[in-house]
Amino acid sequence: MAAFGVEPDDVAYAVMIDCYGHVGNVDMALRLYDRSRTEKWRLDAVTFTTIIKIYLTSRNFDGCLTVFEEMKALGVKPNLWINAWLATYASLIRAYDKAQYGDDAMIVYKEMRAKGMNLNNVLYNTLLSMCADIGFVDEAVELLDDMKSCTDCKPDSWTYSWMITVFSCCVKVVEAEAVLKEMVESAFQPNIYVLISLIQCYGKADRTDDVVTTFDRIIKLGITPDERTCGCLLNVMTQTPREELGKLTRGVQIANPKLGSLIEADAMDIVGYCQCCIWY
């Protein structure tokens, strides 16, 4: 451009930032972005989205939030006709999610709803995942209700999975069972993550028989118990009365026969009776 006597304008610089970001030349993208601050270039939502994604990739969540605040300060407004703006919000929500800034993520979500933006399953499930991580029960229920009323997306298997995890972590057995029932009625089968969450929930609620029933459901669904299943059962055993340990030992033996044999022998010595280790 210089050879032809043409000076790059703000649009050209914005495009170059976006290009550098897409090809992975992070240093050049950030260098130009820093220059845009000092020279007060006019950047659009596409450019800000690129910078937020760069920071998100490097797990620099503070950088994501800083760029978003700078974008608002410069008066860059959402444009419903540009998908990149939705990507900006999506990137910001994911940044808040990774940083576990639950309140801030919900604020961004409500702002998107207020502006009439279309949310997809990925965004809803990202928020529900965050709710499961930090124990946002009421917020998760609100998200599920909003999702059901949405015309562009509906709850999927991951939606139900995260809701069951939310309720299971808080030992809300009735609510978790209700979501599981709705999940099955919607033609989605629970996966290993859902069933492990339920096992943990039943264990904390001292419902050993339901733990056994859920483990048997894993087998009936043709799911091979793995290390996570075994670890879950072992964790539940630490909370289970001695007289009911045998019910869980059987599950460990199925999930990991070698470990099951060790636990069986140890239980016979420590607990003092054989019945707890031969339950069928």
C-alpha positions, 0 to 999 in steps of 0.5 A, a space after each residue: 500500500 505504501 508503494 502505491 502511496 496509499 495510507 492504511 485507514 482504520 478499516 484496513 488496520 482492523 482487517 489486519 488485526 483480524 487476519 493476524 488473529 485467524 492465522 495465529 500470529 498473536 504477537 502482530 495482532 496484539 501489537 496492532 491492537 495496542 497501537 489502536 489504543 494510542 492512535 485511537 483507531 475505530 475498531 468494530 465488533 469483529 476486531 474486538 471478537 478476534 482479540 477476545 478469542 486470542 486472550 481466551 485461547 491463552 487462558 488470559 481471562 483478565 485480558 478478555 474482560 479488559 477488552 470487553 470493557 474497552 469495547 463498551 467504553 468506545 461505544 461499540 454497540 451490538 449489531 443483530 445483523 453481524 454474527 461476530 457480535 454474538 461470538 463476542 458475547 459467547 467468548 466473554 461468557 466462556 471467559 467468565 465461565 472458565 474464571 468462575 465469575 458466575 454473576 458476571 456471566 449471568 449479567 452478560 446472558 441477561 444482556 443478550 436476552 434483553 437485546 433480543 439476541 438468539 442464543 444457541 444450545 452451546 451457549 446455554 450448555 456452557 452456562 449450565 456447565 458453569 452453574 454445575 461447577 459453582 453451585 448456581 441452582 436457581 440460575 440453572 433452573 432459570 436457564 432451563 426455563 428460558 431454554 424451553 421457551 426459546 424458539 431457536 433451541 431446545 434442551 438436548 442431552 447435555 442440557 439434561 446432563 448438566 441439570 442433573 449434575 447441578 441438582 446432584 451436587 446439591 443433593 436435591 434428589 427429587 429434582 435430579 430424578 425429575 430431570 432424569 425422567 424428563 430426559 428419558 421422555 425426551 428420547 435421550 438416554 443418560 450417559 456415564 456422567 449422568 449416572 455417576 452424578 446420580 450415584 454420588 447424589 444417592 450416596 450423599 443422601 444415604 440411599 444405598 439401594 438407589 446407588 445399587 439400582 443406578 449402577 445396575 442401570 449402567 450395566 443394563 445400558 451396555 456401558 462399561 464401568 470405568 475408573 470414574 465409576 469405580 472411584 465414584 463407588 469408592 467415594 460413596 463407600 466412605 459415607 456408607 454404614 458398615 452394614 450396607 458396604 457389601 451392596 457397594 462392594 459388588 459394584 466395585 468388583 464388577 468395575 475393577 475385579 482386582 480392586 474389588 478383591 482387595 476391598 473384599 478381603 479388607 472388609 472381611 478383616 476390618 468390618 468383621 463379617 463376611 456378609 458385607 462382601 458377598 452381596 448379590 
